Every structure is written in structure tokens, then in C-alpha cells.
Amino acid sequence: MILRLAQERGPAKSICPSDAARAVGGESWRDLMDQARDVARELARQGDVEITQGGAVLDADAAWRGPIRIRIREQ
């Protein structure tokens, strides 16, 4: 779901992990937030997306906290 949503937005825009969690989790989307962040991290490791915070690209293997955004990588 993260990859699909990010592709729909394109590389100039980003999504929040909660967008994907809401899309699949409905009312209990909050329970899926850790999983959404984990999936985003794995997609970043694979080179499919970039994780950003405050406009800066984060290292997928670094420890990060706080709000993040996810965008599809430019081809």
C-alpha cells in the first residue's frame, strides 16, 4: 500500500505512514503504525522510496524518531 500511494503522489510529493495505515486498517489504523514505518524502512533499503524528515532524506538504517514522510524515488 505504501508503494502504491507513493507512486500515485509522484516524486514531488510525499505520504505519511498513517496514510497507508488508514487505507488498510480502517478504525484500528493506529495499531498498524509501527508496521507501516517498518515497511517504509524496508522499501527505502530496497531503493524504492525515500524517507524524509524536515525535507532531509534519512538513512533507512539509522535510528530515527518523530514524524516522517515517504516519497517515491525519481527514476
C-alpha positions in Angstrom: 0.0 0.0 0.0 2.8 2.4 0.8 4.4 1.9 -2.6 1.1 2.3 -4.4 0.2 5.5 -2.5 3.7 7.0 -3.0 3.6 6.2 -6.8 0.2 7.9 -7.1 1.6 11.0 -5.5 4.8 11.0 -7.5 8.4 12.1 -6.5 7.4 15.7 -5.9 5.0 14.8 -3.1 5.1 12.5 -0.2 2.8 10.5 2.1 2.7 9.9 5.8 2.9 6.3 7.1 -0.5 6.9 8.6 -2.0 7.3 5.1 -1.1 3.7 4.4 -2.2 2.5 7.8 -5.6 4.2 7.4 -6.0 2.7 4.0 -5.6 -0.9 5.2 -6.5 -0.6 8.9 -9.7 1.4 9.0 -10.7 2.3 12.5 -7.7 0.5 14.0 -5.1 2.2 11.8 -3.1 3.3 14.8 -2.2 -0.3 15.6 -0.5 -0.5 12.2 1.8 2.5 12.5 4.9 0.6 13.7 4.4 -1.9 10.9 3.9 0.9 8.3 7.2 2.5 9.4 9.0 -0.8 9.2 7.7 -1.4 5.7 8.7 2.1 4.7 12.2 1.4 6.1 12.5 -1.8 4.1 11.2 -0.1 0.9 13.9 2.6 1.4 16.6 -0.1 1.8 15.5 -1.6 -1.5 15.7 1.8 -3.2 12.0 2.1 -4.0 11.2 5.1 -1.7 13.0 7.8 0.3 12.2 8.6 3.9 12.3 12.3 4.7 12.1 14.4 7.8 12.0 18.1 7.6 12.9 17.9 3.9 16.1 15.9 4.5 16.4 12.3 3.3 17.0 9.9 6.2 19.3 6.8 6.2 17.0 3.8 6.2 19.4 2.0 8.6 19.7 4.9 11.1 17.7 5.3 14.2 15.1 8.0 13.7 12.1 9.2 15.5 9.3 11.7 15.1 7.2 12.4 12.1 8.5 11.1 8.7 7.3 11.4 5.2 7.7 8.8 2.3 8.1 9.6 -1.3 8.8 7.5 -4.4 12.3 7.8 -5.7 12.8 9.6 -9.0 13.6 7.2 -11.8 
